[in-house]
Amino acid sequence: MPRTVIETFSVTRLDILDAEGNVDEALLPPLSSDDMVRMYELLVLSRTFDDRALSLQREGRIGTYPSILGQEAAQVGSAFALEQGDWVLPSFRETGVHITLGYSPALLFQYWAGDERGLACPEGLNVLPVSVSVGTHIPHAVGIAMAARYRRDRVAVVAYFGDGATSKGDFHEGFNMAGVFRPPVVFICQNNQWAISVPRTRQTAAATLAQKAIAYGFEGIQVDGNDVFAVYAATRRALERARSGGGPTFIECFTYRLSHHTTADDADRYRSASEVEEWKKRDPQERLRRYLEKLGYWSEGYQRELDERARGIIDAAVRAAEAAPLPDRRDIFTTVFEGLTPSQARELEVLHDAGA
């Protein structure tokens, strides 16, 4: 019987800066030299935070922590494209996003030490609390974007998640709503190849994650997630489309998790050392360093000064986080709902009678 081609699709990949520090000048986004240097400094600061957090966890000074080692470009590059007023819904591995947006590192340390007040978003930022439950914030991002459109706020909403989230029902529900209602939302997936111990090949038979957007009626693009310029360019374009009424975009940042899933994981049990070593050659920080060196913006002296400055910022953040006064125990009850439930009121009374 005859067959009719209804539609054909393709998925593109964007690469601008390679591992040797060479760029495709025709694709290079409009960034000043100051912008490029600032990106590099944010990569260094994010990695410095990450390294210190791992040390603090081993010392028992913070709890379980998810490293961002190797994924910094996907975070810094995308957050660098955001504008004041945009809404951000992070998962649990977006330290570089927070730092790029100006979120206090002290608050981040406070949160990872177990103090939820670290997620009380500072004035001037629209960053929601991290979503440790995988993928559940994706429909929320669509809802916030729909609300922004109803209010005629010229903002965009960005949801970050990992490749593991694409296997969750929330992902498909959120994408379906985004395709139908076309709100100003951008989905950014850090495909780091492993959902804890499950490789990407065991999550989907699709050649890319980006193509999953096609089934829901909007664009998906894959970028080199270790290329800060490619991530920035793709995010900037997606944000412009969202703000102008062009609807959603899905960006797959093809990257790699060089560290363990969290400090409670042992990745050596399920992946080879040779695989990790191959990905180390694609280090996002090192490739931007090489490019800046070619332009004359990097030197060993500058790197020493930058490292010292980053350590100073992180040292001060640790001191501030550990010096924060303990929360009021009554907050356990008073910050859950708008008002106390009858059972909470009784429990609070017991706490008071106990002198706590």
C-alpha positions in Angstrom: 0.0 0.0 0.0 1.2 3.5 -0.7 3.0 5.4 2.0 3.1 9.2 2.6 5.9 11.0 4.3 4.2 13.2 6.8 7.3 14.9 8.2 11.1 14.4 8.5 13.3 15.4 11.3 17.0 16.0 12.0 19.0 16.7 15.1 22.0 19.0 15.0 25.1 19.3 17.2 26.9 22.5 18.0 30.7 22.5 18.5 32.7 25.7 18.7 35.7 25.3 21.0 37.7 22.0 20.7 39.9 20.3 23.3 43.0 21.9 21.9 41.6 25.4 22.4 40.8 26.1 18.7 37.5 27.8 17.8 35.3 27.9 14.8 35.3 31.7 14.3 32.1 31.6 12.2 30.2 30.1 15.1 31.8 32.1 18.0 29.1 34.0 19.9 29.3 37.7 20.5 31.4 37.7 23.6 33.9 40.4 24.6 37.4 39.5 25.9 36.2 40.4 29.4 33.3 38.0 29.0 35.6 35.2 28.0 37.9 35.9 30.9 35.0 36.1 33.3 33.7 32.7 32.0 37.1 31.2 32.7 37.2 32.7 36.2 33.8 31.2 36.9 34.9 27.8 35.8 37.9 28.0 38.2 35.7 29.3 41.1 33.2 26.6 40.5 35.8 23.9 40.5 37.4 25.4 43.6 34.1 25.2 45.4 33.6 21.6 44.3 37.1 20.6 45.4 36.5 22.2 48.9 33.1 20.6 49.2 34.5 17.1 48.7 37.2 17.8 51.3 34.6 19.1 53.8 32.4 16.0 53.3 35.4 13.7 54.0 36.0 15.7 57.2 32.3 15.3 58.2 31.6 19.0 58.0 28.9 18.7 55.3 26.7 15.8 54.2 26.5 13.9 51.0 27.6 16.0 48.1 27.3 15.6 44.3 30.5 16.7 42.5 30.2 18.8 39.3 33.8 18.0 38.1 33.9 17.9 34.4 30.5 19.5 33.9 31.4 23.1 34.7 31.1 24.4 31.1 27.5 23.2 30.8 26.6 25.1 33.9 28.7 28.3 33.5 28.0 28.6 29.8 24.2 28.3 30.1 23.9 30.5 33.2 26.0 33.2 31.6 23.3 33.6 29.0 20.5 34.3 31.6 19.1 37.7 32.3 17.9 39.4 35.5 14.5 38.1 36.2 14.7 34.8 34.5 13.6 31.8 36.6 15.9 28.8 37.3 14.9 25.4 38.5 18.0 23.4 39.4 18.4 19.8 40.1 21.0 18.8 42.7 24.2 19.2 40.6 24.1 22.9 39.5 26.7 24.5 41.7 28.3 26.2 38.7 24.9 27.7 37.8 24.4 29.1 41.3 27.9 30.6 41.4 27.5 32.2 37.9 24.3 33.8 38.8 25.8 35.3 42.0 24.3 33.0 44.5 26.4 33.1 47.7 28.8 30.1 48.0 28.3 30.4 51.8 24.6 29.6 51.4 25.5 26.7 49.3 27.8 25.3 51.9 25.2 26.0 54.5 22.7 23.9 52.6 25.0 21.0 52.0 25.8 21.0 55.7 22.1 20.3 56.3 20.7 23.8 56.9 17.8 24.3 54.6 18.1 28.1 55.0 20.9 27.9 52.5 18.2 27.6 49.8 16.4 30.8 50.9 17.0 32.6 47.6 18.8 35.9 47.9 16.9 39.1 46.8 17.2 39.7 43.1 17.4 36.1 42.0 14.7 33.7 40.9 16.3 30.4 41.8 14.1 27.8 43.2 15.3 25.2 45.8 17.3 22.3 44.3 15.3 19.3 43.3 16.9 16.1 44.7 14.0 14.0 43.5 14.9 13.3 39.9 12.9 15.2 37.3 9.9 16.3 39.5 10.6 19.9 38.9 10.2 19.7 35.1 6.4 20.1 35.1 6.9 22.9 37.6 9.1 24.8 35.2 6.4 24.6 32.5 3.8 25.9 35.0 6.0 28.8 36.0 6.6 29.6 32.3 2.9 29.5 31.6 2.2 31.8 34.5 4.9 34.3 33.2 3.2 34.4 29.9 -0.2 35.0 31.4 1.3 37.9 33.4 3.1 39.1 30.3 6.4 39.0 32.0 9.2 39.0 29.5 11.2 36.4 31.2 12.3 32.8 30.4 12.3 29.8 32.6 15.2 27.3 32.7 15.0 23.8 34.1 18.2 21.8 34.6 18.4 18.0 34.9 20.5 15.0 34.1 20.2 12.3 31.6 18.5 10.1 34.2 15.6 12.4 34.4 14.7 11.7 30.7 13.6 8.2 31.9 11.1 9.7 34.3 7.4 10.2 33.7 7.7 13.9 34.9 10.0 14.5 32.0 7.5 13.4 29.4 4.5 15.1 31.1 6.4 18.3 31.3 7.6 18.1 27.7 4.1 17.3 26.4 2.7 20.4 28.1 5.5 22.5 26.8 4.9 21.3 23.3 1.2 21.9 23.5 1.1 25.3 25.3 4.5 26.6 24.0 5.5 28.7 27.1 8.8 30.4 27.4 10.8 27.5 28.9 14.2 26.1 28.1 15.2 22.6 29.2 18.9 21.9 29.8 20.0 18.3 30.2 23.5 17.7 31.4 24.0 14.3 29.8 26.9 13.1 31.8 26.5 9.5 30.5 25.7 7.9 33.8 22.5 8.0 35.9 24.3 6.8 39.0 25.4 3.3 37.8 23.1 3.1 34.7 24.8 4.1 31.4 22.9 6.2 28.9 22.7 3.2 26.5 20.5 1.4 29.1 18.1 4.3 29.4 17.2 4.9 25.8 17.8 3.4 22.3 17.6 6.9 20.8 20.8 8.2 19.1 20.5 11.4 21.1 18.5 12.7 24.0 17.9 16.0 22.1 15.6 14.2 19.6 13.1 13.5 22.4 11.9 17.1 22.0 10.8 16.3 18.4 8.1 13.9 19.5 6.6 16.8 21.6 6.7 19.4 18.8 9.6 21.6 19.6 13.3 21.9 18.8 16.0 19.8 20.4 19.7 20.4 19.9 22.8 18.6 21.2 25.9 20.7 22.1 29.4 19.7 23.3 28.7 20.2 27.0 32.5 20.7 27.6 32.5 23.6 25.2 31.5 26.7 27.1 31.0 28.8 23.9 28.7 26.2 22.4 26.6 25.9 25.5 26.4 29.7 25.8 25.4 30.2 22.1 22.7 27.5 22.2 21.3 28.8 25.5 21.3 32.4 24.3 19.4 31.5 21.2 16.9 29.4 23.1 16.3 32.1 25.6 15.7 34.7 22.9 13.2 32.4 21.2 11.4 31.8 24.5 11.2 35.5 25.3 9.9 36.4 21.8 7.1 33.8 21.9 8.8 31.1 19.9 8.2 28.4 22.5 10.4 25.9 24.3 13.8 24.4 23.4 15.6 21.3 24.7 19.4 21.5 24.9 21.3 18.3 25.5 24.8 19.1 26.9 26.9 16.1 26.0 29.4 16.0 28.9 30.8 13.6 31.4 30.8 13.1 35.2 34.4 12.7 36.1 33.8 12.1 39.7 31.4 9.8 41.5 27.6 10.3 41.4 27.8 11.6 45.0 30.2 11.1 47.9 28.0 8.1 48.8 28.8 6.4 45.4 31.8 4.3 44.2 31.9 4.8 40.4 34.9 2.5 40.1 32.5 -0.4 40.6 30.7 0.2 37.3 32.9 2.1 34.9 36.4 1.8 33.6 39.3 4.0 34.5 40.2 4.2 30.8 36.8 5.8 30.0 37.4 8.4 32.7 40.9 9.1 31.4 39.6 9.7 27.9 37.1 12.2 29.1 39.7 14.0 31.1 41.3 15.0 27.8 38.2 17.0 27.1 38.4 19.0 30.3 36.2 22.2 29.8 38.4 24.4 31.9 41.6 23.4 30.2 40.3 24.0 26.7 39.2 27.5 27.5 42.6 28.1 29.2 44.3 27.1 26.0 42.2 29.4 23.9 42.8 32.4 26.3 46.5 31.7 26.2 46.5 31.9 22.4 44.8 35.3 22.7 47.3 36.5 25.3 44.8 36.7 28.1 46.3 33.8 30.2 49.6 33.4 31.9 51.0 31.3 34.7 51.2 34.3 36.9 47.5 35.2 36.2 46.6 31.5 37.0 48.4 31.7 40.4 46.6 34.9 41.2 43.3 33.5 40.1 43.7 30.3 42.1 44.6 32.3 45.2 41.6 34.6 44.8 39.2 31.7 44.3 40.6 29.9 47.3 40.1 33.1 49.3 36.5 33.4 48.2 35.7 29.8 49.1 37.6 30.0 52.4 35.5 33.0 53.4 32.3 31.2 52.3 33.2 28.2 54.5 33.8 30.4 57.5 30.6 32.3 57.0 28.5 29.1 56.6 30.0 27.5 59.7 29.5 30.7 61.7 25.8 31.0 60.9 23.6 30.8 64.0 21.6 27.7 64.6 18.0 27.8 63.3 15.1 28.3 65.7 13.8 24.8 66.5 10.3 26.2 66.0 11.0 26.5 62.3 10.4 22.8 62.0 6.7 23.6 62.5 6.3 27.2 61.4 7.9 27.0 57.9 6.0 24.0 56.5 2.6 25.5 55.8 1.1 29.0 55.7 -0.3 28.4 59.2 0.0 25.7 61.8 -2.1 22.6 61.6 -3.8 21.4 64.8 -1.3 18.6 65.2 1.6 21.0 64.6 0.2 23.4 67.2 0.1 20.6 69.8 3.6 19.5 69.0 4.9 23.0 69.2 3.3 23.3 72.6 5.0 20.1 73.8 8.3 21.5 72.5 7.7 24.8 74.4 6.7 22.9 77.6 10.0 20.9 77.3 11.9 24.2 77.3 13.3 23.7 73.9 
